[in-house]
Amino acid sequence: MRTVAVTRYVTPLREGGSLPAVVEADDDGMYVLKFRGAGQGARALIAELVAGELARVLGLPVPEIVFAELDADLARTEPDPEIQDLIRASEGLNLALDYLPGAINYDPIADRLSGGFASRVVWFDAFVSNLDRTARNTNLMIWHGSPWLIDHGAALYFHHSWNGSTDNAAQPFSLIRDHVLLPQAGAIREVDAEMAARLSPSVIEEVLALVPDNWLEADSGHSDPQRQRRAYADYLSKRLELRDSFIEEAIRARG
């Protein structure tokens, strides 16, 4: 993954609960910045990174994810005290996604997606326990006529009250019933073999290796990031192995 330095705060995206923002970086690119000092802090960035890169492995369209270095000095030029506090609290390494200029929110009535694509997205969201792709907040953008998956900070929601074990890895994801693409996802069972074949414990470990040590330390309160990384990898590998539980739950919910 690339690392960029934020050079300019452009505008807040106030529809996001954690106040993400459009920023400019030293590569002249525009990004949607997710702040480490906002909302769920490091956990949201871990979920964004892990789920986003797993989606990419699975062949799903996700904007490029980069690490973003933020200098607290940028707060000086911001008139909004809330934004000033957020920038200062997030000094250092944050996460950002490539900004898709002109993209529009997916409309489940106007925009029809293929059943195969819908099934793959539902499978993925059930696997990573992503509760935030509903009709109310689709986190799907249409850009140049194609769908793009964004905003996975609410995925891996198990880690907000987690002891690091794999005991609940096979737990069905009941909130899949609210997924915006579930009505179109008529091939969940059919896409399972393709999706599972793209993942493996080693692939999952490679994705977890991208997570910075200090995010894991902040997330766990412990000084052993490698242990935390191992726990995430074990949990996701076990969930993949026992995936019939979340597949059957999604099929039942659709029925």
C-alpha positions as CSV (number, residue, x, y, z in Angstrom):
1,M,0.0,0.0,0.0
2,R,1.1,3.5,-0.7
3,T,1.5,6.3,1.9
4,V,0.6,9.9,1.1
5,A,0.9,13.1,3.1
6,V,-2.2,15.2,3.4
7,T,-1.5,18.7,2.2
8,R,-4.9,20.3,2.3
9,Y,-8.2,19.8,4.0
10,V,-10.9,20.4,1.3
11,T,-14.3,19.8,2.8
12,P,-16.0,17.6,5.4
13,L,-18.5,14.8,4.3
14,R,-21.0,15.5,7.0
15,E,-23.2,12.5,5.9
16,G,-20.7,10.3,7.6
17,G,-21.1,9.9,11.4
18,S,-17.3,10.1,11.9
19,L,-16.9,13.3,9.8
20,P,-14.7,11.9,7.0
21,A,-13.3,14.6,4.7
22,V,-12.2,15.2,1.1
23,V,-8.5,16.1,1.3
24,E,-5.6,16.7,-1.2
25,A,-2.3,14.9,-0.8
26,D,1.3,15.4,-1.9
27,D,0.8,13.3,-5.0
28,D,-1.9,15.8,-6.2
29,G,-4.6,13.2,-5.7
30,M,-7.9,13.7,-3.9
31,Y,-8.9,11.3,-1.2
32,V,-11.7,10.6,1.3
33,L,-9.8,10.6,4.6
34,K,-11.0,8.5,7.5
35,F,-9.7,9.9,10.8
36,R,-8.1,7.8,13.5
37,G,-9.3,10.2,16.1
38,A,-13.0,9.9,15.2
39,G,-15.8,7.6,16.2
40,Q,-14.6,4.1,16.9
41,G,-11.0,5.2,16.4
42,A,-8.5,2.6,15.3
43,R,-11.1,-0.2,15.1
44,A,-12.9,1.6,12.3
45,L,-9.7,2.0,10.4
46,I,-8.8,-1.6,10.9
47,A,-12.2,-2.7,9.6
48,E,-11.9,-0.3,6.6
49,L,-8.5,-1.6,5.7
50,V,-9.1,-5.3,6.2
51,A,-12.6,-5.5,4.7
52,G,-11.6,-3.2,1.8
53,E,-8.6,-5.2,0.9
54,L,-10.4,-8.6,1.3
55,A,-13.1,-7.2,-1.1
56,R,-10.3,-6.4,-3.6
57,V,-8.9,-9.9,-3.3
58,L,-12.4,-11.2,-4.1
59,G,-12.6,-9.2,-7.3
60,L,-15.0,-6.6,-5.9
61,P,-14.5,-2.9,-7.0
62,V,-13.1,-0.8,-4.1
63,P,-11.3,2.5,-4.6
64,E,-7.6,2.4,-3.9
65,I,-6.9,2.5,-0.1
66,V,-3.8,4.4,1.0
67,F,-2.2,5.3,4.3
68,A,-2.4,9.1,4.9
69,E,0.0,11.0,7.1
70,L,-1.8,14.0,8.8
71,D,0.0,17.0,10.3
72,A,-1.9,18.6,13.2
73,D,-0.7,22.0,11.9
74,L,-3.5,21.8,9.2
75,A,-6.0,22.5,12.0
76,R,-4.8,26.1,12.1
77,T,-6.6,27.1,8.9
78,E,-9.9,25.4,9.8
79,P,-12.6,27.7,11.3
80,D,-14.7,24.9,12.7
81,P,-13.6,23.9,16.2
82,E,-14.9,20.4,15.8
83,I,-12.8,19.8,12.7
84,Q,-9.8,21.4,14.4
85,D,-10.1,18.9,17.3
86,L,-10.5,16.0,14.9
87,I,-7.4,16.9,13.0
88,R,-5.3,17.3,16.1
89,A,-6.6,14.0,17.6
90,S,-5.7,12.2,14.4
91,E,-2.2,13.5,13.9
92,G,0.0,10.7,12.3
93,L,-1.1,7.8,10.3
94,N,-4.7,7.6,9.0
95,L,-6.5,5.9,6.2
96,A,-7.9,7.3,2.9
97,L,-9.7,6.1,-0.1
98,D,-9.3,7.4,-3.6
99,Y,-12.0,10.1,-4.3
100,L,-14.4,9.3,-7.1
101,P,-15.3,12.7,-8.6
102,G,-18.8,12.8,-10.0
103,A,-19.9,9.5,-8.4
104,I,-23.5,9.2,-7.3
105,N,-25.2,7.1,-4.7
106,Y,-26.6,3.8,-5.8
107,D,-30.4,3.9,-6.1
108,P,-31.9,0.5,-5.7
109,I,-34.9,1.6,-7.8
110,A,-33.2,3.2,-10.7
111,D,-29.9,1.3,-10.8
112,R,-30.1,-2.4,-11.7
113,L,-27.1,-4.6,-10.9
114,S,-26.6,-8.2,-12.0
115,G,-27.7,-11.0,-9.8
116,G,-24.2,-12.4,-9.8
117,F,-22.7,-9.2,-8.6
118,A,-25.4,-8.7,-6.0
119,S,-24.8,-12.3,-4.7
120,R,-21.0,-11.8,-4.5
121,V,-21.5,-8.5,-2.5
122,V,-24.0,-10.2,-0.1
123,W,-21.6,-13.1,0.4
124,F,-18.7,-10.8,1.1
125,D,-20.7,-8.6,3.5
126,A,-22.0,-11.6,5.4
127,F,-18.4,-12.9,5.7
128,V,-17.0,-9.7,7.1
129,S,-20.2,-8.9,9.1
130,N,-20.8,-5.6,7.4
131,L,-24.0,-4.1,8.8
132,D,-23.8,-0.9,6.8
133,R,-25.1,-1.6,3.3
134,T,-28.8,-1.1,3.6
135,A,-31.4,0.8,1.6
136,R,-31.0,3.7,4.0
137,N,-27.2,3.8,3.6
138,T,-26.1,1.7,0.6
139,N,-22.4,2.6,0.7
140,L,-22.4,1.8,-3.0
141,M,-21.5,4.4,-5.6
142,I,-22.1,4.5,-9.3
143,W,-19.1,5.9,-11.1
144,H,-18.7,5.9,-14.9
145,G,-21.7,3.5,-15.0
146,S,-20.1,0.9,-12.7
147,P,-20.8,0.1,-9.0
148,W,-18.1,0.7,-6.4
149,L,-18.1,-0.4,-2.8
150,I,-17.1,2.2,-0.2
151,D,-17.0,2.7,3.6
152,H,-16.3,-0.6,5.4
153,G,-15.6,1.0,8.8
154,A,-18.7,-0.7,10.3
155,A,-17.5,-4.2,9.2
156,L,-16.0,-6.7,11.6
157,Y,-18.4,-5.4,14.2
158,F,-17.6,-8.4,16.4
159,H,-14.3,-6.7,17.4
160,H,-16.0,-4.0,19.4
161,S,-16.7,-6.6,22.2
162,W,-14.2,-9.3,21.4
163,N,-11.8,-11.4,23.6
164,G,-9.7,-12.4,20.6
165,S,-11.1,-16.0,20.4
166,T,-12.7,-17.8,17.5
167,D,-15.6,-19.1,19.5
168,N,-18.2,-17.0,17.6
169,A,-16.6,-17.3,14.2
170,A,-19.5,-19.4,12.8
171,Q,-22.2,-17.1,14.1
172,P,-24.8,-16.4,11.4
173,F,-25.1,-12.7,10.4
174,S,-28.7,-12.0,11.0
175,L,-28.5,-8.3,9.9
176,I,-27.9,-9.5,6.4
177,R,-31.7,-9.4,6.1
178,D,-31.4,-5.6,5.7
179,H,-28.9,-5.7,2.9
180,V,-29.9,-3.5,0.0
181,L,-28.8,-6.1,-2.6
182,L,-30.4,-9.1,-1.0
183,P,-33.5,-9.1,-3.2
184,Q,-31.3,-9.4,-6.3
185,A,-28.9,-11.9,-4.8
186,G,-30.4,-15.1,-6.1
187,A,-27.1,-17.0,-6.6
188,I,-25.4,-16.8,-3.2
189,R,-24.9,-20.6,-3.1
190,E,-23.6,-20.6,-6.7
191,V,-21.0,-17.9,-6.1
192,D,-19.7,-19.5,-2.9
193,A,-17.1,-21.8,-4.5
194,E,-15.6,-18.9,-6.5
195,M,-15.5,-16.5,-3.5
196,A,-14.0,-19.1,-1.1
197,A,-11.4,-20.2,-3.7
198,R,-10.0,-16.6,-3.8
199,L,-9.4,-16.7,0.0
200,S,-7.1,-18.8,2.1
201,P,-5.5,-18.4,5.5
202,S,-2.3,-17.2,3.9
203,V,-4.2,-14.6,1.9
204,I,-6.0,-13.4,5.0
205,E,-2.7,-13.2,6.8
206,E,-1.3,-11.1,4.0
207,V,-4.1,-8.6,4.3
208,L,-3.8,-8.5,8.1
209,A,0.0,-7.8,7.7
210,L,-1.0,-4.4,6.2
211,V,-2.5,-3.2,9.5
212,P,-0.1,-0.9,11.4
213,D,1.2,-2.0,14.8
214,N,0.1,1.2,16.5
215,W,-3.5,0.7,15.3
216,L,-3.6,-2.7,16.8
217,E,-2.1,-1.5,20.1
218,A,-4.6,1.3,20.3
219,D,-7.4,-1.2,19.5
220,S,-6.5,-3.8,22.0
221,G,-4.9,-1.8,24.8
222,H,-2.0,-4.4,24.7
223,S,1.5,-4.0,23.5
224,D,1.5,-7.2,21.4
225,P,0.2,-6.2,17.9
226,Q,1.3,-9.5,16.4
227,R,-0.9,-11.4,18.8
228,Q,-3.9,-9.2,17.8
229,R,-3.1,-9.7,14.1
230,R,-3.0,-13.4,14.6
231,A,-6.3,-13.3,16.4
232,Y,-8.0,-11.5,13.5
233,A,-6.5,-13.9,11.0
234,D,-7.6,-17.0,13.0
235,Y,-11.1,-15.6,13.4
236,L,-11.6,-14.9,9.7
237,S,-10.0,-18.2,8.6
238,K,-12.3,-20.1,10.9
239,R,-15.3,-18.1,9.6
240,L,-14.4,-19.0,6.1
241,E,-14.1,-22.6,7.0
242,L,-17.5,-22.6,8.7
243,R,-19.1,-20.3,6.1
244,D,-22.2,-22.5,5.6
245,S,-23.7,-20.8,8.6
246,F,-23.7,-17.3,7.1
247,I,-24.6,-18.5,3.7
248,E,-27.7,-20.4,4.9
249,E,-28.7,-17.4,7.0
250,A,-28.5,-15.1,3.9
251,I,-30.5,-17.6,1.8
252,R,-33.2,-17.9,4.6
253,A,-33.3,-14.1,4.9
254,R,-33.9,-13.7,1.2
255,G,-36.6,-16.3,1.2
